[in-house]
């Protein structure tokens, strides 16, 4: 999104083949609630708990189901633990032919943190998935984890000095920037795999954050995520990579929210949106877009961004 740190050289280069939305928002700074919003195009319920755990059978049409019903190979992958917050139960029956977490990534038996293994392990599986059965189209959803606190770096990867100036939280911020840089490097392997398979003109890659991340500045008392409705907490990166559709790079200032992803992806793929989806395609500009977000802490904070 044009931030001050040189953490994503791969995505910066690949953005030349797509559109970057500069004003994209998570509806709440919680991964589970963002998963629901992205996959079901449903605004998260106003609640203090993880929605996947509280409502594992939440009604709604999954984006994966839309593609599976049209003959696509479908998979969900994460280097984390699918039993956390009931993700395994929530994703059951949502249209994924394969669901892999750290237990299924056999090339990485050693846990990096209590959250899971390196993002590299997931990318290995993604590259394998892209290269198989090239006669059938695919829908692959992947959820990185290494950039989550405690920001543990990959063994053998040298630490870079990515800080522009010193902050009271140099250690954690420095490691956070480094793990983003490493995950960005791993994402480069996904783009390479698509090109090796000769699919770059027929493949849409969407890269989005599930929430923001705060490290104090400019709100010195705010750390981690999900506790405020400030920009650093709810604003997320969003790239639609589609070389055939974007022969020249495009940057959009339109407001985008997680619920808008499924309708936009469906339209770009030429499939109908589910009637109950609450978002709308970002390709449609007949009305101004708005971003809605909330925080559930000691009380609720509600926010809206428009214009």
LODREN-174098 format. One line per field, with one value per residue: residue number from 0; residue in three letters; x, z, y of N, C-alpha, C in turn. Coordinates in steps of 0.001 Angstrom, whole numbers. Each point is the difference from the previous one (the first is absolute). Layout:
<rs>
seq	[NUM,...]
type	[ALA,...]
n_px	[X,...]
n_pz	[Z,...]
n_py	[Y,...]
ca_px	[X,...]
ca_pz	[Z,...]
ca_py	[Y,...]
c_px	[X,...]
c_pz	[Z,...]
c_py	[Y,...]
</rs>
This chain:
<rs>
seq	[0,1,2,3,4,5,6,7,8,9,10,11,12,13,14,15,16,17,18,19,20,21,22,23,24,25,26,27,28,29,30,31,32,33,34,35,36,37,38,39,40,41,42,43,44,45,46,47,48,49,50,51,52,53,54,55,56,57,58,59,60,61,62,63,64,65,66,67,68,69,70,71,72,73,74,75,76,77,78,79,80,81,82,83,84,85,86,87,88,89,90,91,92,93,94,95,96,97,98,99,100,101,102,103,104,105,106,107,108,109,110,111,112,113,114,115,116,117,118,119,120,121,122,123,124,125,126,127,128,129,130,131,132,133,134,135,136,137,138,139,140,141,142,143,144,145,146,147,148,149,150,151,152,153,154,155,156,157,158,159,160,161,162,163,164,165,166,167,168,169,170,171,172,173,174,175,176,177,178,179,180,181,182,183,184,185,186,187,188,189,190,191,192,193,194,195,196,197,198,199,200,201,202,203,204,205,206,207,208,209,210,211,212,213,214,215,216,217,218,219,220,221,222,223,224,225,226,227,228,229,230,231,232,233,234,235,236,237,238,239,240,241,242,243,244,245,246,247,248,249,250,251,252,253,254,255,256,257,258,259,260,261,262,263,264,265,266,267,268,269,270,271,272,273,274,275,276,277,278,279,280,281,282,283,284,285,286,287,288,289,290,291,292,293,294,295,296,297,298,299,300,301,302,303,304,305,306]
type	[UNK,UNK,UNK,UNK,UNK,UNK,UNK,UNK,UNK,UNK,UNK,UNK,UNK,UNK,UNK,UNK,UNK,UNK,UNK,UNK,UNK,UNK,UNK,UNK,UNK,UNK,UNK,UNK,UNK,UNK,UNK,UNK,UNK,UNK,UNK,UNK,UNK,UNK,UNK,UNK,UNK,UNK,UNK,UNK,UNK,UNK,UNK,UNK,UNK,UNK,UNK,UNK,UNK,UNK,UNK,UNK,UNK,UNK,UNK,UNK,UNK,UNK,UNK,UNK,UNK,UNK,UNK,UNK,UNK,UNK,UNK,UNK,UNK,UNK,UNK,UNK,UNK,UNK,UNK,UNK,UNK,UNK,UNK,UNK,UNK,UNK,UNK,UNK,UNK,UNK,UNK,UNK,UNK,UNK,UNK,UNK,UNK,UNK,UNK,UNK,UNK,UNK,UNK,UNK,UNK,UNK,UNK,UNK,UNK,UNK,UNK,UNK,UNK,UNK,UNK,UNK,UNK,UNK,UNK,UNK,UNK,UNK,UNK,UNK,UNK,UNK,UNK,UNK,UNK,UNK,UNK,UNK,UNK,UNK,UNK,UNK,UNK,UNK,UNK,UNK,UNK,UNK,UNK,UNK,UNK,UNK,UNK,UNK,UNK,UNK,UNK,UNK,UNK,UNK,UNK,UNK,UNK,UNK,UNK,UNK,UNK,UNK,UNK,UNK,UNK,UNK,UNK,UNK,UNK,UNK,UNK,UNK,UNK,UNK,UNK,UNK,UNK,UNK,UNK,UNK,UNK,UNK,UNK,UNK,UNK,UNK,UNK,UNK,UNK,UNK,UNK,UNK,UNK,UNK,UNK,UNK,UNK,UNK,UNK,UNK,UNK,UNK,UNK,UNK,UNK,UNK,UNK,UNK,UNK,UNK,UNK,UNK,UNK,UNK,UNK,UNK,UNK,UNK,UNK,UNK,UNK,UNK,UNK,UNK,UNK,UNK,UNK,UNK,UNK,UNK,UNK,UNK,UNK,UNK,UNK,UNK,UNK,UNK,UNK,UNK,UNK,UNK,UNK,UNK,UNK,UNK,UNK,UNK,UNK,UNK,UNK,UNK,UNK,UNK,UNK,UNK,UNK,UNK,UNK,UNK,UNK,UNK,UNK,UNK,UNK,UNK,UNK,UNK,UNK,UNK,UNK,UNK,UNK,UNK,UNK,UNK,UNK,UNK,UNK,UNK,UNK,UNK,UNK,UNK,UNK,UNK,UNK,UNK,UNK,UNK,UNK,UNK,UNK,UNK,UNK,UNK,UNK,UNK,UNK,UNK,UNK,UNK,UNK,UNK,UNK,UNK,UNK]
n_px	[815,1245,186,562,-392,1220,-1224,-542,1286,-358,-798,1002,866,-682,-51,1090,-517,-405,-982,496,-726,75,-1316,656,-1101,519,-1002,950,849,-801,945,-602,-252,1278,292,-927,471,1225,-232,-779,842,282,-648,1109,-535,-761,1208,221,-614,766,-356,1177,347,-586,291,432,-1309,658,-1270,94,132,862,979,560,-1178,-16,1295,-136,-1136,1043,377,176,1316,-270,659,157,972,580,1082,-1213,-720,-634,438,887,-737,108,1174,449,-762,453,1203,-423,-64,1102,131,778,564,851,245,1062,444,644,-1032,-511,751,175,232,-891,665,970,-660,-372,-1309,-684,139,1228,134,1114,-209,1314,-362,-825,967,771,-1012,16,1323,-26,-922,683,1077,-954,-368,876,-647,-5,-941,574,-479,1014,-352,913,352,814,1050,1099,-786,-572,-366,1228,-414,-73,1284,96,302,1166,-1092,929,188,-950,703,-1259,460,-904,-555,656,-596,-922,-418,1275,125,-1193,91,1278,-381,-1001,802,855,-976,-436,1253,97,-1170,369,1185,-681,-745,1242,140,-1067,396,1192,-692,-750,1114,637,-1182,469,-304,1058,-407,-126,847,-915,925,-615,660,-389,-4,92,993,-28,1026,-117,877,-1082,1001,-861,-497,732,-1285,99,-117,603,-1170,-1063,723,169,-573,1224,512,960,-1207,-662,941,-252,1080,-172,378,-537,641,-38,1150,-896,-530,1275,39,-633,863,-845,-229,-766,-676,-722,-1025,748,-853,265,-1192,788,835,-900,-829,1109,457,-1244,-147,1198,-517,-974,-119,-1267,-258,232,-1302,468,973,614,1120,768,-80,1310,-418,-963,-122,-1176,438,169,1196,-319,775,-513,244,381,-47,249,147,257,-16,-1046,890,-770,372,94,420,-185,103]
n_pz	[0,-367,939,1139,159,-323,312,-1083,-283,369,996,339,-331,677,770,-764,486,712,904,573,1004,-17,-88,355,489,1157,251,406,941,-459,-5,1042,469,-282,481,922,221,-107,708,920,-177,1288,382,738,780,546,314,1204,-607,-205,-1142,-419,1218,-35,-1294,328,223,92,-277,-1238,-1183,86,-145,880,608,-220,292,1148,105,-411,792,815,-41,1241,662,1300,149,1092,386,347,1102,-823,1101,-219,999,-58,-546,565,1058,47,-373,884,-1211,-37,-569,1039,-1130,405,1251,-104,1164,1070,436,-1067,515,-578,-857,948,562,-41,1153,-660,234,1045,-917,-275,-1266,-712,-475,-30,1087,275,-282,634,873,58,-40,851,695,-198,229,824,-777,-895,-283,1340,-26,724,1237,344,1265,248,1235,-207,725,-701,-680,634,1040,328,-1289,72,-146,-1290,429,177,228,-622,1159,-567,-226,303,1205,-122,1186,1079,561,936,-1163,-66,1080,545,-188,383,942,325,-214,734,833,-94,123,950,534,-205,482,955,89,-133,811,558,-151,420,937,128,-56,828,597,-423,1265,-215,-1236,750,804,945,463,1143,358,1204,850,1063,370,622,281,1305,-83,544,-748,-159,363,884,325,-1314,334,-830,106,-623,400,-1240,-372,508,-904,935,551,-814,-348,-1174,-382,-1266,-599,-1154,-104,-1171,-465,-344,1200,457,-1322,599,940,983,488,921,92,-717,814,630,141,1022,325,-530,669,641,95,385,790,436,27,545,705,-105,1337,173,590,1204,-33,998,-910,1059,-570,-712,-1279,174,-969,895,-688,-59,1130,858,51,988,1028,525,1226,859,1282,474,878,836,-1157,-747,-966,-605,-1242,-767,-1148,-433,-1335]
n_py	[-1211,-104,-957,403,-1278,-410,-411,546,-227,-1239,344,804,-956,-939,1079,-117,-1139,1054,-45,1085,-471,1325,-214,-1101,-587,-427,-828,-815,375,-969,-928,-570,1217,238,-1199,220,1227,-510,-1089,578,1026,-206,1091,79,-922,937,-402,-521,-1019,-1086,549,-480,376,1192,162,-1228,-19,1127,301,-424,577,-991,882,-854,19,1312,-90,-657,683,728,-1001,1026,-232,-356,938,-263,902,-452,678,420,100,-845,-586,982,432,-1330,354,-1126,243,1249,-450,-883,-524,743,-1197,-286,-418,936,-354,783,-508,447,-717,609,969,-1165,988,342,-997,931,176,1098,62,407,963,-439,-365,-20,1234,-172,-647,994,870,-885,-106,1330,24,-1017,662,1134,-764,-443,-1024,373,-1133,13,944,945,-188,768,-241,923,-403,1031,-377,-115,819,-1023,735,-400,-71,-1320,302,-260,-1226,586,738,727,631,730,1087,-168,339,952,-194,355,-1043,213,-463,377,-779,207,1311,-71,-848,803,1026,-691,-362,1250,436,-923,325,1251,-388,-598,1098,451,-1041,555,1255,-427,-660,1084,705,-826,54,1175,347,782,-366,-1076,639,77,829,-238,1077,-411,1010,-801,785,1160,783,170,989,520,431,1015,-1172,645,-33,-69,-1304,-841,-647,535,1034,464,1137,186,840,97,6,819,851,-587,-676,361,-1135,382,-1167,620,-533,-934,162,-23,252,996,396,-297,1187,-544,1132,-863,164,-904,-1016,-778,509,933,-785,-756,1041,630,-975,-170,1316,103,-1025,913,-29,-411,1141,-480,-259,-772,34,524,-441,802,-263,5,-816,49,1117,-610,-515,992,-545,-822,297,-1112,429,-947,316,-1212,967,980,657,298,12,879,-362,1075,-452,1238,-11]
ca_px	[-815,855,505,1383,981,236,-245,-690,482,-693,-1336,143,289,-1148,-1115,16,-889,-1298,-539,182,-993,725,-874,-702,-206,-578,-1159,457,1373,87,154,-1164,-1097,379,-201,-1424,-340,612,-477,-1462,-474,-950,558,90,-971,520,189,1322,652,367,-1253,109,-192,-1348,-986,668,-946,-579,-499,609,655,1436,595,543,-1117,-354,942,-44,-1194,285,1049,1339,706,-14,787,334,1279,591,1032,-431,-780,-1381,-920,-105,-1250,-979,87,-234,-1443,-618,293,-575,-1178,12,374,1421,317,1162,310,1303,653,1404,117,47,1165,982,1375,370,-514,341,-792,773,-576,-1198,-1012,177,1292,325,-833,649,-543,-1266,276,397,-1225,-689,706,-352,-1405,-118,622,-697,-1288,-147,-1170,-1157,237,99,-179,864,25,1111,-25,1326,-36,1293,2,-719,809,1135,854,1209,646,341,1387,926,-273,665,-838,277,-320,-1071,-546,380,419,-145,-1268,99,-278,860,201,-1179,-279,1024,-296,-1236,356,787,-826,-760,936,200,-1236,-33,918,-641,-1090,607,6,-1348,-78,869,-656,-1069,630,562,-1118,-569,-1361,-28,-1012,-1326,-57,-152,580,-420,781,-677,262,-1211,-190,1206,900,392,1232,125,-111,-14,-797,1062,-474,-689,888,-595,-1092,-1360,-393,-443,-456,959,452,1027,-635,-1028,347,768,419,-857,486,-558,1032,-639,742,-802,-963,683,1305,725,-410,-1084,-227,-1364,-270,-1323,-53,-253,-88,131,-1213,-35,953,-653,-707,947,671,-984,-220,1197,88,-1141,-1009,-958,134,-1087,-972,15,1241,-290,890,-276,1210,759,17,-1243,189,-1205,-193,1276,298,294,564,-565,822,-339,880,-687,882,-851,-1252,100,323,-433,631,-337,876,-572,616]
ca_pz	[0,-52,1322,29,160,-1211,460,-975,-1367,-952,-275,-689,-1405,-624,-121,-1366,-805,648,610,1439,665,1046,1154,296,1441,739,762,1391,-7,456,-1159,-190,-543,-1369,-814,-321,-902,-1310,-633,-128,-284,1067,1044,1285,1019,1087,1082,621,-147,-1345,-638,-470,1151,522,-1029,-1013,-1062,-497,-1373,-1020,-1119,-46,-1313,-455,-496,-1323,-981,-8,-733,-1429,-398,395,1139,1066,1177,993,620,985,809,1381,566,-390,1119,733,-179,-748,-1457,-670,-48,-838,-1418,-439,-830,-640,-1404,-199,-200,836,1046,555,969,221,144,-1322,-716,500,-206,1098,1236,1188,227,122,1208,411,-1048,-1108,-659,-892,-1185,-1098,-81,-705,-1391,-668,-361,-1016,-1279,-450,-402,-1273,-1075,-261,-701,-643,-877,752,699,1447,964,1135,1020,924,1136,613,1463,585,308,1263,1218,422,-1108,49,-1303,-484,248,-1116,-789,710,380,-727,704,-801,722,-526,1153,1225,721,1302,-168,-1123,-166,-577,-1301,-923,-341,-794,-1364,-591,-383,-1180,-1127,-327,-598,-1343,-831,-257,-954,-1328,-523,-507,-1317,-892,-301,-961,-1301,-494,-485,-1173,363,483,-692,345,1441,857,1338,886,1232,916,1415,764,878,116,1116,623,790,742,-767,762,1223,749,938,-759,-547,-558,-922,421,1204,-350,-1377,-686,-1311,86,483,-899,-1424,-430,-1405,-904,-1379,-965,-1033,-1159,-1091,-1212,236,356,-676,650,1411,368,1434,217,1300,445,1290,-135,1251,-178,-574,-1440,-737,-699,-1198,-1013,-562,-818,-1247,-831,-495,-868,643,724,1444,790,244,1369,298,442,-665,-1420,-809,-54,-1393,-202,620,-133,1281,732,906,1378,839,1347,889,1412,999,1176,1168,1163,-599,-1464,-751,-1381,-900,-1417,-858,-1310,-686]
ca_py	[1211,1174,335,482,-1070,-793,-1363,-852,245,-876,522,1278,-291,-663,935,525,-842,-81,1212,133,838,717,221,-1247,-86,-1118,462,-70,-498,-1385,-882,-865,782,360,-1198,-64,1099,-236,-1231,-25,1354,291,848,-703,375,824,-955,55,-1293,-414,-408,-1384,-870,175,-354,-830,-336,1246,-157,837,-674,235,235,-1278,-807,529,-535,-1465,-401,179,-927,438,-573,999,-347,1022,-366,899,-646,78,-1109,211,-187,1255,761,-774,168,-1278,-231,1029,-211,-1267,187,1323,-90,-274,-1406,-285,983,-368,861,-365,-1450,-613,521,-966,456,892,-594,783,1207,1231,596,-732,183,-921,-129,1111,203,-725,-1355,140,360,-1252,-710,799,-185,-1343,13,726,-766,-1262,-52,1305,40,486,1276,-178,1082,-298,1038,-253,926,35,84,367,1431,200,14,819,435,-815,-61,-1338,-383,149,1209,1105,1129,1236,1238,604,1142,1313,796,-774,123,-686,-1421,-396,-1436,-638,575,-489,-1393,14,405,-1076,-1147,423,-73,-1404,-500,584,-787,-1285,229,39,-1370,-292,636,-764,-1277,295,257,-1256,-810,662,399,1378,793,-527,-182,1172,-149,1087,70,929,-202,-301,1156,798,-316,1265,0,1248,1243,1257,-157,-655,-1015,-1048,-1012,-1209,309,-287,737,1347,194,861,-484,-1040,-1218,-535,140,-1174,-5,-769,-48,-945,-246,-627,634,207,1064,1243,66,1087,24,902,213,472,620,-420,-680,-1437,-749,-1448,-605,276,-836,-1117,460,476,-1173,-714,736,-84,-1375,-253,-853,854,158,-575,1078,521,698,1357,928,217,-11,1245,451,747,1310,814,664,93,-1097,367,-1042,-39,-808,137,-589,-518,-133,233,443,-18,1200,-169,958,-42,815,242,1123]
c_px	[849,515,1472,1055,99,-154,-556,484,-688,-1352,61,261,-1210,-1203,-26,-946,-1380,-461,190,-1086,653,-817,-860,-31,-474,-1168,252,1385,138,17,-1257,-1152,291,-171,-1454,-376,528,-673,-1500,-579,-1098,674,68,-1071,669,98,1419,813,369,-1233,53,-252,-1443,-1072,651,-911,-710,-492,718,674,1467,452,579,-1093,-420,908,-38,-1190,171,1208,1405,568,66,819,164,1265,434,1110,-353,-814,-1474,-986,-155,-1294,-988,48,-299,-1486,-682,198,-555,-1287,-69,547,1461,226,1141,138,1268,420,1387,190,178,1205,1219,1440,477,-523,227,-855,930,-427,-1208,-1111,163,1417,238,-1017,564,-604,-1338,227,485,-1235,-779,620,-320,-1431,-183,515,-717,-1278,-319,-1213,-1224,320,10,-335,769,-1,1068,39,1349,-124,1279,63,-809,1008,265,1005,1338,574,361,1465,852,-228,593,-971,458,-344,-1009,-632,487,486,-260,-1333,179,-163,812,34,-1200,-312,1003,-247,-1265,296,786,-857,-923,882,206,-1263,-182,905,-613,-1155,533,36,-1366,-173,859,-651,-1117,592,593,-1085,-651,-1396,-126,-1055,-1419,-173,-109,603,-413,824,-637,422,-1291,-308,1295,837,528,1261,200,-241,-1100,-863,815,-473,-641,1021,-819,-1156,-1336,-507,-482,-568,908,463,986,-582,-925,335,936,466,-952,516,-777,1006,-637,616,-831,-978,632,1379,859,-505,-1072,-43,-1374,-128,-1397,100,-363,-59,101,-1234,-83,875,-688,-792,937,698,-950,-212,1207,160,-1192,-1023,-939,278,-1180,-962,83,1300,-282,932,-420,1323,661,138,-1210,74,-1240,-326,1345,168,288,625,-571,869,-400,1067,-869,1002,-860,-1373,201,389,-361,633,-491,973,-670,675,1493]
c_pz	[0,1349,-39,-5,-1274,333,-1078,-1434,-1039,-374,-696,-1483,-697,-132,-1359,-910,627,508,1503,533,1225,1276,255,1513,436,807,1497,-38,597,-1208,-272,-642,-1424,-938,-445,-1021,-1408,-711,-259,-418,985,1038,1305,972,1063,1239,536,-266,-1458,-687,-483,1112,495,-991,-1087,-1178,-548,-1433,-968,-1064,-34,-1431,-564,-573,-1393,-1071,-63,-804,-1515,-446,346,1076,1079,1194,892,700,993,732,1481,391,-278,1139,815,-386,-913,-1500,-723,-127,-908,-1488,-538,-781,-699,-1426,-269,-130,866,1025,694,1059,282,100,-1341,-816,461,-194,1133,1320,1237,83,135,1250,389,-1039,-1138,-547,-911,-1136,-1206,-193,-734,-1475,-781,-495,-1070,-1373,-581,-538,-1365,-1154,-368,-813,-715,-913,705,634,1510,742,1249,949,1018,1051,697,1510,588,369,1250,1150,439,-1103,-23,-1406,-371,298,-1257,-870,744,293,-736,873,-848,679,-613,1105,1248,673,1362,-116,-1157,-228,-680,-1384,-1028,-425,-842,-1455,-698,-408,-1152,-1240,-436,-620,-1408,-948,-352,-991,-1430,-647,-557,-1389,-1014,-411,-1010,-1387,-590,-586,-1239,236,335,-688,365,1500,697,1357,810,1283,886,1422,742,1020,12,1196,559,830,689,-856,-1044,1256,959,904,-711,-611,-465,-912,666,1179,-289,-1414,-728,-1303,113,427,-1039,-1488,-401,-1444,-835,-1430,-770,-1144,-1144,-1255,-1258,169,289,-655,490,1435,262,1515,159,1388,500,1357,-230,1382,-286,-644,-1505,-814,-790,-1225,-1111,-680,-911,-1330,-924,-598,-888,579,799,1488,695,402,1402,353,292,-610,-1444,-749,-20,-1429,-319,780,-98,1290,707,945,1395,719,1401,879,1448,861,1144,1116,1257,-428,-1501,-521,-1447,-862,-1422,-746,-1369,-655,227]
c_py	[1262,440,351,-1097,-839,-1481,-924,274,-882,572,1356,-224,-610,921,684,-773,-101,1351,-67,929,633,185,-1229,-217,-1378,549,-75,-628,-1378,-919,-823,751,446,-1189,-105,1069,-244,-1161,11,1342,384,875,-780,493,873,-867,138,-1266,-270,-595,-1447,-993,53,-461,-863,-353,1234,-174,937,-828,384,266,-1279,-895,447,-587,-1526,-499,145,-815,411,-935,1073,-482,1217,-471,1064,-741,-16,-1232,269,-195,1279,731,-718,147,-1314,-294,1020,-280,-1317,260,1342,-49,-275,-1502,-462,1101,-462,1007,-555,-1504,-699,446,-786,444,912,-551,857,1260,1205,764,-856,134,-1000,0,1208,121,-746,-1382,-3,303,-1219,-753,753,-210,-1372,-40,666,-850,-1279,207,1310,92,569,1348,-216,1285,-407,1185,-358,1096,-39,186,568,1484,325,90,-1444,329,-746,-157,-1437,-308,168,1207,1194,1136,1259,1198,770,1206,1305,926,-829,301,-656,-1516,-578,-1507,-643,551,-494,-1432,-103,347,-1109,-1192,350,-118,-1447,-602,552,-781,-1359,150,110,-1374,-391,617,-757,-1314,188,220,-1283,-895,604,544,1479,867,-433,-203,1345,-332,1227,-89,1068,-300,-304,1089,787,-436,1309,-166,1346,1220,-101,-48,-861,-1133,-1194,-950,-1207,391,-268,804,1415,-11,990,-653,-1152,-1342,-628,134,-1135,164,-851,144,-1051,-115,-775,622,253,1160,1341,27,1165,109,1041,114,629,596,-352,-697,-1465,-626,-1479,-623,205,-953,-1104,472,474,-1169,-758,708,-116,-1392,-367,-947,895,54,-672,1113,598,721,1468,1043,220,110,1375,518,859,1299,882,752,96,-1183,543,-1185,112,-894,244,-650,-489,-211,151,511,-39,1379,-270,1077,-166,896,133,1177,53]
</rs>
